[in-house]
Amino acid sequence: MEGLDTIQLRTLAAVVGEGSFEGAARVLHVTPSAVSQRIRALEEIVGQVLVRRSRPCQATGAGQPLLRLAVQLTLLEREALAEACGSVDGAAGPTRVPVVVNADSLATWFVPALARVPAALAVCFDVRQDDQDHTAELLRDGAVLAAVTAQREPVQGCRVRPLGAMRYRALAAPALVARWFPDGLAAEALATAPMLVFDRKDQVQHRFVRAVTGRDLDPPVHHVPSVPAFSEAIRCGLAWGLVPERLAEADLASGACVDLDPGRHIDVPLYWQHWRLESQVLGALTDAVRAEAAVALR
């Protein structure tokens, strides 16, 4: 087998990162035809289909280890070039760092963590969003360098560090409480009251119902995949739902919402997983994330 061409590997990373051959062509400043030729040549070397031509494009099982290699090589190559130039201030161009994080962390504490990374490192963050129970899949696929995840077991080739727990409280508008929960959180009420869920991967509300009733119930569900809209839907009385404690404080203080069960909450432990690389950028990001999480999480 021939050796792997770094330009072809970078092209693979661009196709998956941008989600299309056209998007990869834009960021690489070449034609879509050139992108297609590079991917085809790499597939011929490996003897496997590496890119699933879907919308968005995704790495196949055979393409995932090469995608991991491509993203790692890009990071280490830029750091080595910057060090050779006698500077780590972006002389080799900004370093793109793809990471994935759950929506509630992104809406509360994760952006301040990114701001802690020294500006001198000249990092461009590519932040993806997914449910905390699924973020590790992007690490496994090779699409990101690091993830905020609920998965405690390390993905192969990664280090895992505990960050703390995000606490959720069950909120509802006073009018919804009066209508559906006049006698408290009875199983019959939870089975019929409208419930708010972020998306189809979100299981936090169902965990809460199971903790209260000891049963798996099937209430009517609204899906609202936006953190601000999720809270607004609760304030408007559309349904009840679980909200991160930091976001719930203002609505509880103003009376816009009430806590359905002040003595009960759900804690979701979060972990930081990142590839095992001796990288200054990745080390600085890890330090920043852990420092911010120590302040923001329980």
Backbone bond lengths (Angstrom), bond angles and torsions (degrees), N, CA, C in turn:
res aa  C-N    CA-C-N  psi(-1)  N-CA   C-N-CA  omega(-1)  CA-C   N-CA-C  phi
1 M - - - 1.463 - - 1.524 109.87 -
2 E 1.352 116.79 139.02 1.450 120.86 176.72 1.522 110.91 -67.14
3 G 1.357 115.31 159.61 1.445 119.33 173.34 1.517 110.55 -69.10
4 L 1.336 115.88 158.96 1.459 121.23 -178.58 1.523 110.14 -82.22
5 D 1.307 115.72 136.65 1.459 122.96 -179.80 1.521 108.82 -89.62
6 T 1.338 116.44 125.72 1.471 119.40 -176.32 1.529 111.89 -65.84
7 I 1.327 116.92 -31.99 1.474 119.03 177.83 1.520 110.20 -65.99
8 Q 1.314 117.17 -40.66 1.459 120.58 177.38 1.526 111.08 -65.75
9 L 1.341 117.12 -38.69 1.459 120.45 177.94 1.526 110.89 -64.61
10 R 1.340 116.82 -43.02 1.464 119.91 177.86 1.530 110.74 -62.52
11 T 1.317 115.92 -35.35 1.460 119.95 178.56 1.525 110.62 -66.58
12 L 1.325 116.97 -40.43 1.461 120.99 176.05 1.527 110.21 -59.17
13 A 1.331 116.82 -45.64 1.460 120.34 179.73 1.523 111.02 -62.97
14 A 1.324 117.41 -38.23 1.465 121.08 -179.95 1.524 111.37 -67.46
15 V 1.325 117.47 -40.92 1.465 121.12 179.55 1.523 110.80 -61.33
16 V 1.336 116.43 -46.81 1.465 120.01 -179.15 1.530 110.72 -72.03
17 G 1.342 116.57 -40.16 1.449 119.66 -179.02 1.514 112.94 -65.41
18 E 1.350 116.85 -40.07 1.469 120.98 -179.66 1.523 112.58 -88.27
19 G 1.316 116.19 -16.06 1.464 119.82 176.31 1.516 115.16 85.83
20 S 1.347 118.02 0.62 1.460 119.74 -179.58 1.526 109.69 -161.20
21 F 1.333 115.57 161.77 1.455 120.83 176.40 1.528 110.10 -69.28
22 E 1.332 115.91 -35.61 1.464 119.58 179.29 1.527 111.01 -66.67
23 G 1.338 116.58 -42.98 1.461 120.25 178.19 1.512 111.71 -62.95
24 A 1.334 116.42 -40.80 1.464 120.14 177.17 1.526 110.75 -62.69
25 A 1.330 116.61 -39.10 1.464 120.19 179.63 1.525 111.14 -62.20
26 R 1.337 116.19 -38.19 1.468 119.77 179.94 1.523 111.24 -64.04
27 V 1.331 117.40 -47.72 1.465 119.24 -175.69 1.520 112.05 -74.50
28 L 1.336 117.37 -24.66 1.467 120.88 179.80 1.532 111.90 -92.56
29 H 1.343 116.38 -8.03 1.471 121.32 179.27 1.526 111.82 60.99
30 V 1.328 114.50 42.90 1.467 120.84 174.21 1.525 107.60 -133.30
31 T 1.313 117.01 179.25 1.458 120.54 178.97 1.531 110.40 -84.95
32 P 1.341 117.15 155.41 1.474 119.03 174.17 1.523 112.12 -57.32
33 S 1.329 116.78 -32.36 1.466 119.95 178.01 1.528 111.09 -63.28
34 A 1.351 116.41 -39.57 1.471 119.50 178.31 1.518 110.84 -65.92
35 V 1.335 116.36 -39.32 1.469 120.25 177.00 1.525 110.03 -60.78
36 S 1.322 116.03 -46.66 1.463 120.93 -179.30 1.524 110.94 -61.25
37 Q 1.317 117.79 -40.79 1.463 121.37 -179.94 1.526 111.42 -65.44
38 R 1.339 116.31 -40.78 1.471 119.69 179.22 1.527 110.92 -64.03
39 I 1.328 116.71 -44.27 1.470 120.01 -179.35 1.521 110.17 -65.57
40 R 1.329 116.31 -41.74 1.464 120.01 179.62 1.528 110.44 -63.15
41 A 1.328 117.10 -40.25 1.469 120.44 179.81 1.526 110.55 -65.67
42 L 1.337 116.54 -40.56 1.466 119.67 178.83 1.523 110.51 -65.79
43 E 1.323 117.00 -40.23 1.470 120.45 178.16 1.529 111.03 -64.66
44 E 1.322 117.05 -34.99 1.463 119.33 178.28 1.521 111.12 -67.96
45 I 1.345 117.05 -36.63 1.462 120.41 178.13 1.522 110.68 -64.41
46 V 1.331 115.23 -44.83 1.467 120.54 -176.05 1.525 111.22 -79.62
47 G 1.334 116.13 -28.91 1.459 119.45 -177.56 1.507 113.18 79.41
48 Q 1.343 115.87 22.55 1.464 121.20 -179.13 1.529 109.56 -141.46
49 V 1.321 116.03 152.58 1.465 120.31 170.10 1.524 107.54 -73.36
50 L 1.327 117.42 125.20 1.468 121.95 -174.87 1.521 113.19 -104.09
51 V 1.334 116.71 -23.53 1.465 121.06 -176.93 1.518 109.60 -124.58
52 R 1.318 115.62 127.02 1.458 121.01 173.39 1.525 107.25 -83.03
53 R 1.328 116.78 115.10 1.466 121.11 -175.00 1.523 109.86 -77.90
54 S 1.305 116.14 69.09 1.458 122.74 -179.94 1.523 108.53 -113.48
55 R 1.292 117.81 -173.00 1.465 122.60 175.54 1.523 107.93 -123.63
56 P 1.352 118.59 102.56 1.461 126.39 2.26 1.536 111.69 -81.22
57 C 1.330 115.39 163.09 1.466 119.61 175.02 1.526 109.49 -64.21
58 Q 1.344 115.84 143.21 1.458 121.36 -179.65 1.519 109.70 -134.43
59 A 1.324 115.45 152.05 1.457 119.72 175.45 1.522 109.65 -73.94
60 T 1.308 116.72 138.46 1.457 120.88 173.36 1.532 108.91 -76.45
61 G 1.321 116.16 177.43 1.461 119.48 176.30 1.511 112.03 -57.65
62 A 1.326 116.34 -38.94 1.466 119.85 178.27 1.520 111.61 -71.99
63 G 1.339 116.93 -28.27 1.451 120.51 -178.36 1.514 114.71 -80.96
64 Q 1.328 117.10 -20.72 1.467 119.91 -174.96 1.526 113.64 -61.89
65 P 1.345 120.15 -47.06 1.470 117.76 178.53 1.519 112.70 -63.74
66 L 1.332 118.13 -32.41 1.459 120.40 177.02 1.529 110.66 -72.09
67 L 1.324 116.96 -34.00 1.461 120.20 176.37 1.521 110.10 -64.85
68 R 1.331 117.25 -43.88 1.469 120.29 176.66 1.525 110.37 -57.71
69 L 1.330 115.44 -45.90 1.465 119.86 179.89 1.520 111.10 -61.73
70 A 1.315 117.73 -41.17 1.460 122.01 -177.80 1.521 111.61 -63.74
71 V 1.325 117.01 -45.55 1.467 120.43 -178.70 1.526 110.33 -67.74
72 Q 1.327 116.76 -40.13 1.465 120.25 178.47 1.532 110.64 -65.21
73 L 1.321 116.99 -44.26 1.460 120.42 -179.45 1.529 111.37 -61.65
74 T 1.322 116.69 -39.87 1.464 120.36 180.00 1.514 110.88 -61.33
75 L 1.339 116.01 -45.23 1.462 120.20 -179.85 1.529 110.85 -64.06
76 L 1.332 117.18 -50.33 1.466 120.56 -176.61 1.523 111.97 -68.08
77 E 1.318 116.62 -34.76 1.460 119.93 179.05 1.522 111.13 -64.02
78 R 1.325 117.24 -43.79 1.464 120.98 179.96 1.529 111.03 -65.80
79 E 1.329 116.86 -41.13 1.461 119.43 179.60 1.530 110.83 -66.05
80 A 1.330 116.28 -40.77 1.464 119.21 179.66 1.531 111.09 -65.17
81 L 1.335 116.78 -40.10 1.463 120.28 179.03 1.520 111.39 -66.35
82 A 1.344 116.38 -41.16 1.463 120.03 178.52 1.523 110.41 -63.38
83 E 1.346 116.28 -40.99 1.465 119.69 179.63 1.528 110.87 -67.06
84 A 1.333 116.57 -38.30 1.455 120.04 178.90 1.527 111.66 -65.21
85 C 1.335 115.69 -30.54 1.465 120.35 178.04 1.525 111.80 -80.26
86 G 1.338 115.78 -2.36 1.461 119.84 179.32 1.509 113.57 80.70
87 S 1.326 117.49 21.54 1.456 120.37 -177.61 1.511 109.23 -156.04
88 V 1.330 116.28 149.03 1.458 121.22 173.49 1.511 109.73 -118.19
89 D 1.341 116.51 27.14 1.456 120.39 -174.92 1.522 112.76 -99.33
90 G 1.303 117.08 25.74 1.459 120.34 176.56 1.507 113.87 92.10
91 A 1.347 117.87 17.76 1.460 119.85 179.14 1.525 111.05 -58.92
92 A 1.324 116.55 -29.77 1.461 120.09 178.50 1.522 111.82 -90.56
93 G 1.328 117.05 11.25 1.456 121.41 -175.97 1.515 110.20 96.12
94 P 1.321 117.93 159.69 1.468 120.78 -178.95 1.521 111.59 -63.64
95 T 1.318 115.77 145.98 1.460 121.94 179.59 1.518 109.12 -92.50
96 R 1.322 117.37 120.20 1.463 121.59 178.82 1.528 108.40 -84.00
97 V 1.324 115.47 126.63 1.465 121.24 -179.16 1.530 109.14 -123.11
98 P 1.336 118.46 103.24 1.460 120.86 177.55 1.534 111.02 -82.16
99 V 1.335 116.15 128.75 1.460 122.24 178.38 1.525 108.04 -135.64
100 V 1.321 116.50 159.50 1.461 120.77 177.09 1.522 109.02 -129.10
101 V 1.335 116.15 141.49 1.457 122.16 -174.10 1.520 108.83 -147.32
102 N 1.323 117.04 151.56 1.460 120.41 177.70 1.524 110.45 -74.37
103 A 1.331 116.69 156.44 1.465 122.61 -172.06 1.527 112.27 -60.82
104 D 1.331 118.56 -40.88 1.463 120.38 -176.01 1.528 111.29 -69.63
105 S 1.325 117.57 -37.31 1.463 119.52 174.80 1.522 110.50 -65.85
106 L 1.322 115.80 -40.05 1.460 119.92 179.93 1.528 111.03 -63.41
107 A 1.334 116.87 -33.34 1.462 121.26 -177.92 1.525 113.01 -83.57
108 T 1.321 117.88 -9.90 1.468 119.31 -174.58 1.527 112.63 -120.68
109 W 1.332 119.03 -67.48 1.461 119.84 -167.48 1.523 115.18 -117.76
110 F 1.339 118.63 -13.81 1.466 118.08 -169.54 1.527 112.90 -75.13
111 V 1.321 118.88 -37.40 1.466 120.02 179.65 1.530 111.54 -62.61
112 P 1.354 119.85 -43.49 1.468 118.41 173.15 1.523 113.05 -58.53
113 A 1.331 117.35 -30.30 1.468 119.49 176.09 1.528 110.42 -65.12
114 L 1.325 117.09 -42.76 1.466 119.91 178.01 1.524 110.90 -61.19
115 A 1.330 116.05 -36.83 1.472 119.77 -178.82 1.524 112.39 -68.26
116 R 1.333 117.59 -17.70 1.464 121.25 177.25 1.535 112.54 -75.14
117 V 1.328 117.64 -19.10 1.465 120.40 -179.01 1.526 108.23 -67.89
118 P 1.331 117.94 128.26 1.467 120.38 -177.41 1.532 112.69 -53.82
119 A 1.331 115.61 130.44 1.466 120.20 -179.34 1.517 111.52 -62.09
120 A 1.332 117.78 -26.34 1.464 121.56 -178.35 1.526 112.47 -62.75
121 L 1.329 117.30 -18.78 1.460 120.00 -179.82 1.525 112.11 -78.08
122 A 1.327 117.58 -11.77 1.465 122.13 175.98 1.529 111.91 52.68
123 V 1.340 114.94 60.44 1.459 121.21 -177.86 1.524 109.60 -101.04
124 C 1.321 116.85 136.93 1.459 123.10 169.00 1.527 107.73 -109.61
125 F 1.322 116.86 114.07 1.462 120.64 -177.80 1.528 110.65 -85.49
126 D 1.320 114.89 136.62 1.462 122.75 174.41 1.531 105.79 -114.64
127 V 1.335 116.10 92.83 1.464 121.15 -172.13 1.523 109.74 -92.85
128 R 1.307 116.16 123.00 1.475 122.55 173.77 1.524 108.08 -103.01
129 Q 1.318 116.15 157.68 1.468 121.07 -179.80 1.521 109.94 -123.49
130 D 1.338 115.28 135.34 1.467 120.39 175.54 1.520 107.69 -159.26
131 D 1.307 116.41 167.27 1.456 121.55 177.90 1.528 109.94 -64.01
132 Q 1.355 116.35 144.12 1.467 119.97 -175.17 1.529 112.77 -62.25
133 D 1.337 117.44 -21.73 1.454 120.10 177.41 1.526 112.52 -82.50
134 H 1.336 116.72 -4.80 1.464 120.17 -175.58 1.528 113.25 -126.32
135 T 1.351 117.90 -6.33 1.461 119.59 -176.17 1.529 112.52 -62.88
136 A 1.325 117.25 -31.51 1.466 119.50 -178.95 1.525 112.14 -64.46
137 E 1.335 117.08 -19.59 1.463 119.31 179.73 1.527 111.13 -64.54
138 L 1.335 117.17 -34.35 1.464 119.42 178.36 1.524 111.26 -70.28
139 L 1.331 117.39 -30.46 1.467 120.73 172.61 1.527 109.62 -64.68
140 R 1.310 115.14 -45.25 1.464 120.71 -177.90 1.528 110.34 -64.30
141 D 1.338 115.98 -35.72 1.466 120.30 180.00 1.526 112.31 -73.71
142 G 1.344 116.35 -19.24 1.450 120.12 -177.87 1.509 114.20 91.59
143 A 1.348 118.03 6.78 1.461 121.20 -175.35 1.522 113.02 -79.13
144 V 1.335 117.95 -22.58 1.467 121.19 -177.57 1.521 109.86 -132.18
145 L 1.335 114.65 160.71 1.464 121.12 178.12 1.513 112.76 -88.61
146 A 1.345 116.78 -26.19 1.457 120.20 -174.51 1.515 109.15 -155.19
147 A 1.339 115.88 161.08 1.457 120.45 -176.35 1.522 110.92 -150.27
148 V 1.325 115.86 142.51 1.464 121.86 162.88 1.516 105.25 -89.40
149 T 1.316 116.49 121.18 1.454 120.48 -170.52 1.520 111.04 -143.46
150 A 1.328 115.31 158.50 1.459 120.86 172.51 1.523 111.18 -89.99
151 Q 1.325 117.81 -0.98 1.463 121.96 -178.03 1.520 110.58 -84.06
152 R 1.319 114.93 118.49 1.462 121.21 -177.28 1.524 112.14 -81.11
153 E 1.343 116.40 -33.02 1.457 120.06 -178.13 1.530 108.94 -77.14
154 P 1.338 117.91 131.99 1.465 119.09 -177.10 1.520 112.41 -68.66
155 V 1.323 115.38 138.07 1.456 120.79 168.68 1.526 107.28 -64.78
156 Q 1.328 117.13 145.06 1.458 120.68 -178.45 1.525 110.31 -54.11
157 G 1.337 115.47 128.86 1.454 120.76 -179.96 1.518 114.22 86.68
158 C 1.328 116.80 6.59 1.470 120.59 -176.49 1.525 111.53 -120.74
159 R 1.322 115.53 157.73 1.459 123.10 169.67 1.517 108.28 -102.17
160 V 1.329 116.55 148.29 1.463 120.78 178.95 1.521 109.03 -125.74
161 R 1.324 116.64 136.73 1.462 122.45 -179.47 1.526 108.79 -133.54
162 P 1.329 118.82 130.21 1.473 120.55 177.82 1.524 110.65 -68.55
163 L 1.331 115.84 139.99 1.458 121.39 179.80 1.522 113.00 -107.65
164 G 1.323 117.18 -27.31 1.454 121.40 -172.55 1.516 108.57 127.71
165 A 1.316 116.66 -170.94 1.460 121.05 -176.93 1.521 110.63 -121.12
166 M 1.332 115.51 142.01 1.457 121.18 171.82 1.521 107.85 -94.27
167 R 1.328 115.81 123.64 1.463 121.02 -177.78 1.527 110.55 -93.79
168 Y 1.325 115.75 134.03 1.466 122.71 179.26 1.528 109.91 -116.08
169 R 1.334 115.07 143.08 1.461 121.50 175.44 1.523 109.36 -123.05
170 A 1.330 115.17 146.19 1.466 121.32 -178.14 1.520 109.18 -84.83
171 L 1.334 116.77 114.33 1.458 121.98 -176.40 1.527 111.30 -114.38
172 A 1.318 114.07 151.72 1.461 121.25 174.31 1.520 108.61 -154.56
173 A 1.328 116.26 155.93 1.458 120.61 174.81 1.529 109.20 -72.27
174 P 1.327 118.03 147.95 1.484 120.20 -179.48 1.525 113.23 -53.27
175 A 1.347 118.25 -40.36 1.463 120.21 -178.78 1.524 111.30 -65.53
176 L 1.345 117.38 -36.33 1.463 119.56 178.32 1.525 110.90 -68.22
177 V 1.333 115.85 -37.73 1.471 119.59 177.44 1.516 110.34 -62.11
178 A 1.338 116.13 -44.42 1.471 120.07 -178.77 1.524 111.29 -62.76
179 R 1.322 116.43 -35.07 1.464 119.37 -177.41 1.521 112.88 -79.48
180 W 1.346 116.84 -45.70 1.455 119.81 -170.46 1.527 114.55 -102.90
181 F 1.335 117.02 -24.57 1.466 119.66 -175.14 1.538 112.22 -126.79
182 P 1.333 118.00 47.39 1.475 118.28 -179.75 1.517 112.89 -64.21
183 D 1.330 116.99 -24.53 1.465 121.58 -179.43 1.527 112.09 -110.56
184 G 1.344 117.61 19.87 1.459 120.86 179.10 1.516 112.18 90.64
185 L 1.332 114.96 -166.94 1.460 120.94 -173.15 1.523 112.18 -84.67
186 A 1.318 116.91 64.06 1.459 121.08 175.39 1.521 109.57 -74.09
187 A 1.320 116.54 150.32 1.462 120.72 -178.78 1.519 110.76 -59.10
188 E 1.338 117.21 -37.68 1.459 120.24 -179.31 1.519 110.98 -62.88
189 A 1.345 116.56 -38.90 1.463 120.21 179.52 1.521 110.92 -69.12
190 L 1.331 117.74 -42.81 1.462 120.84 -179.85 1.528 111.64 -67.04
191 A 1.309 117.69 -24.70 1.461 121.32 179.14 1.521 112.08 -77.44
192 T 1.332 117.53 -20.29 1.458 119.90 -174.96 1.527 114.06 -117.36
193 A 1.330 118.11 -21.93 1.464 120.97 -179.29 1.523 110.31 -71.05
194 P 1.334 118.02 140.28 1.480 119.40 178.44 1.520 111.43 -64.45
195 M 1.327 116.23 135.76 1.463 123.27 -176.72 1.531 109.05 -117.78
196 L 1.318 115.51 142.81 1.464 121.41 -179.34 1.520 109.13 -101.59
197 V 1.341 116.29 131.27 1.466 123.38 178.87 1.527 108.15 -129.64
198 F 1.336 116.54 138.66 1.464 120.55 -176.05 1.528 111.02 -63.08
199 D 1.322 117.12 -56.09 1.464 122.08 176.06 1.522 107.96 -154.35
200 R 1.300 116.92 -173.42 1.469 119.74 -173.35 1.521 113.83 -75.85
201 K 1.328 117.45 -6.28 1.458 121.09 173.34 1.530 111.86 -91.52
202 D 1.314 116.99 -15.42 1.464 122.59 -173.75 1.528 110.58 -75.86
203 Q 1.337 116.44 119.52 1.464 121.54 -179.24 1.529 112.65 -117.51
204 V 1.340 117.89 7.99 1.461 120.28 -174.24 1.525 111.36 -64.87
205 Q 1.342 116.94 -44.47 1.461 119.69 179.50 1.533 111.60 -61.98
206 H 1.324 116.49 -41.32 1.466 119.68 179.74 1.533 110.88 -65.59
207 R 1.335 116.74 -34.91 1.467 119.44 175.53 1.521 110.92 -63.35
208 F 1.319 116.03 -40.06 1.461 120.34 179.35 1.532 110.30 -63.98
209 V 1.317 116.93 -46.85 1.475 120.93 180.00 1.525 110.13 -59.94
210 R 1.329 116.07 -42.24 1.471 120.07 179.50 1.524 111.04 -64.72
211 A 1.338 116.61 -37.62 1.465 120.07 179.43 1.529 111.35 -67.18
212 V 1.331 117.05 -35.57 1.465 120.96 -178.50 1.523 111.73 -76.71
213 T 1.339 116.84 -43.80 1.464 120.70 -170.63 1.518 114.19 -104.08
214 G 1.352 116.69 -18.32 1.456 119.06 -173.88 1.513 112.73 73.34
215 R 1.332 116.31 12.87 1.468 120.83 -176.15 1.536 109.74 -133.52
216 D 1.339 115.55 157.53 1.462 121.79 171.51 1.524 107.68 -93.96
217 L 1.323 116.05 108.43 1.458 121.46 -178.61 1.524 110.21 -101.87
218 D 1.322 115.50 165.12 1.464 121.19 -177.10 1.530 110.06 -129.51
219 P 1.338 117.22 69.48 1.462 120.11 -178.68 1.530 110.87 -75.68
220 P 1.321 117.82 165.12 1.477 119.16 172.52 1.518 110.34 -65.08
221 V 1.330 117.10 137.62 1.465 122.06 -171.10 1.524 110.50 -124.38
222 H 1.334 115.91 134.90 1.461 122.89 167.55 1.530 108.01 -104.42
223 H 1.328 117.80 133.65 1.463 122.12 175.64 1.532 108.97 -102.62
224 V 1.325 116.03 120.98 1.470 121.41 -179.94 1.536 107.59 -132.26
225 P 1.349 118.38 94.30 1.477 121.67 -172.46 1.525 114.04 -85.82
226 S 1.306 116.99 53.57 1.469 122.84 176.52 1.514 107.08 -150.21
227 V 1.343 117.15 128.56 1.461 119.96 -177.30 1.531 111.58 -62.12
228 P 1.345 120.32 -49.25 1.471 118.59 178.21 1.529 112.64 -62.40
229 A 1.331 117.42 -42.29 1.464 120.23 -179.64 1.532 111.12 -68.01
230 F 1.309 116.87 -32.77 1.471 121.30 177.97 1.533 109.71 -60.00
231 S 1.329 116.09 -49.59 1.465 119.67 179.16 1.520 111.43 -65.23
232 E 1.332 116.98 -38.43 1.460 120.49 179.25 1.525 111.13 -64.43
233 A 1.330 116.70 -38.77 1.462 120.59 178.58 1.526 111.21 -61.92
234 I 1.329 116.11 -37.05 1.467 119.65 177.33 1.525 110.04 -68.39
235 R 1.334 116.70 -45.97 1.475 120.01 179.49 1.529 111.82 -60.15
236 C 1.338 116.33 -35.07 1.470 120.66 -179.02 1.526 112.72 -77.69
237 G 1.318 117.63 -7.59 1.454 120.10 178.47 1.509 114.42 85.56
238 L 1.345 117.70 14.95 1.457 120.09 179.46 1.525 111.34 -65.09
239 A 1.333 116.67 -39.86 1.463 121.62 -177.18 1.525 108.14 -168.81
240 W 1.334 115.63 174.02 1.460 119.98 173.26 1.535 107.68 -100.21
241 G 1.331 115.91 157.84 1.452 118.89 178.86 1.510 111.57 -165.89
242 L 1.322 115.44 169.45 1.462 121.71 179.82 1.527 109.90 -95.10
243 V 1.341 115.01 130.56 1.453 122.46 -174.31 1.527 108.28 -124.94
244 P 1.349 117.79 139.08 1.467 118.90 174.91 1.525 110.68 -53.36
245 E 1.318 116.19 138.47 1.458 121.69 -175.09 1.527 111.99 -53.58
246 R 1.326 117.42 -39.82 1.466 120.40 -178.85 1.517 111.77 -63.54
247 L 1.338 117.14 -35.18 1.454 120.69 178.87 1.527 111.69 -81.77
248 A 1.323 116.87 -23.26 1.469 120.45 -177.59 1.522 112.72 -77.96
249 E 1.326 117.53 -24.06 1.473 120.76 -170.99 1.518 113.16 -56.92
250 A 1.335 118.17 -44.91 1.467 120.99 -176.60 1.523 111.15 -65.91
251 D 1.326 117.98 -42.57 1.468 120.58 -179.02 1.522 111.59 -69.19
252 L 1.314 117.24 -34.18 1.462 120.17 176.34 1.526 110.42 -69.41
253 A 1.321 116.97 -41.09 1.471 120.32 -178.75 1.516 111.58 -67.09
254 S 1.337 117.55 -35.77 1.470 120.86 -178.32 1.513 113.33 -81.87
255 G 1.331 116.96 -14.89 1.459 120.43 -176.94 1.508 113.24 86.64
256 A 1.339 117.52 3.28 1.460 119.93 178.73 1.524 111.15 -66.25
257 C 1.334 115.70 -27.93 1.461 121.51 178.24 1.519 109.39 -136.85
258 V 1.311 114.17 159.67 1.465 120.40 173.80 1.519 108.49 -124.71
259 D 1.318 115.23 154.97 1.461 121.70 177.20 1.521 107.99 -84.00
260 L 1.322 117.04 120.26 1.460 120.86 -177.28 1.518 112.69 -62.90
261 D 1.312 117.10 -29.56 1.468 121.26 179.97 1.518 107.71 -151.10
262 P 1.354 117.30 86.87 1.472 120.34 -174.63 1.518 114.59 -57.17
263 G 1.319 117.80 -22.35 1.453 119.53 -179.54 1.516 114.00 -89.57
264 R 1.328 116.93 3.13 1.466 119.90 -174.72 1.534 109.97 -129.12
265 H 1.310 115.81 144.57 1.458 120.87 177.39 1.522 108.00 -153.11
266 I 1.314 115.39 169.99 1.465 122.47 173.93 1.518 108.06 -119.19
267 D 1.323 116.99 125.61 1.461 121.90 175.12 1.529 109.00 -105.13
268 V 1.320 116.50 126.93 1.463 121.96 178.53 1.527 108.41 -110.07
269 P 1.336 118.47 106.98 1.472 120.47 178.01 1.527 110.53 -65.30
270 L 1.318 115.55 137.58 1.459 121.38 179.37 1.528 109.81 -119.76
271 Y 1.332 114.52 149.30 1.460 121.47 -178.64 1.529 108.66 -133.62
272 W 1.326 114.48 153.19 1.464 122.15 175.39 1.514 107.31 -106.95
273 Q 1.311 116.24 115.95 1.460 120.93 176.95 1.528 108.36 -113.04
274 H 1.326 116.32 135.67 1.458 120.84 178.03 1.517 109.61 -147.28
275 W 1.314 115.51 156.83 1.454 120.44 -179.45 1.519 111.41 -64.50
276 R 1.328 115.01 150.48 1.471 121.05 178.16 1.530 109.35 -79.74
277 L 1.323 115.51 82.72 1.454 121.58 178.93 1.518 109.47 -126.31
278 E 1.312 116.07 140.69 1.462 120.50 173.16 1.525 107.45 -85.79
279 S 1.324 115.05 80.72 1.451 121.54 -174.14 1.520 109.67 -125.04
280 Q 1.335 116.26 129.86 1.460 120.26 178.42 1.524 110.95 -63.42
281 V 1.321 116.55 -41.61 1.462 120.62 -179.08 1.522 111.03 -64.94
282 L 1.327 116.34 -47.53 1.459 120.13 -178.61 1.525 110.50 -65.87
283 G 1.335 117.88 -36.16 1.455 121.13 176.53 1.516 111.85 -64.97
284 A 1.341 117.02 -42.67 1.463 120.53 179.10 1.520 111.14 -65.84
285 L 1.339 117.10 -39.55 1.467 120.45 177.80 1.519 110.89 -64.31
286 T 1.325 116.68 -41.90 1.465 120.41 179.25 1.526 110.84 -62.75
287 D 1.313 117.05 -44.03 1.468 120.43 177.68 1.533 110.85 -60.39
288 A 1.332 116.64 -42.14 1.462 120.80 -178.55 1.518 111.52 -66.23
289 V 1.322 116.92 -43.33 1.463 120.94 -179.44 1.522 110.52 -64.60
290 R 1.314 117.21 -44.04 1.465 120.20 -179.17 1.530 111.22 -66.41
291 A 1.334 117.40 -37.71 1.458 120.55 179.21 1.519 111.34 -65.50
292 E 1.316 117.50 -44.38 1.483 120.54 -179.28 1.525 110.33 -69.88
293 A 1.335 117.25 -39.30 1.461 120.15 179.49 1.519 111.19 -63.80
294 A 1.332 117.54 -33.93 1.471 120.87 179.27 1.520 110.99 -63.24
295 V 1.317 117.14 -27.74 1.475 121.20 179.26 1.526 110.54 -87.74
296 A 1.349 117.14 -38.39 1.455 120.69 -168.05 1.521 114.77 -92.75
297 L 1.344 117.40 -27.55 1.460 120.09 -174.96 1.512 111.13 -104.60
298 R 1.318 114.82 164.97 1.459 120.11 179.50 1.519 110.16 -87.79
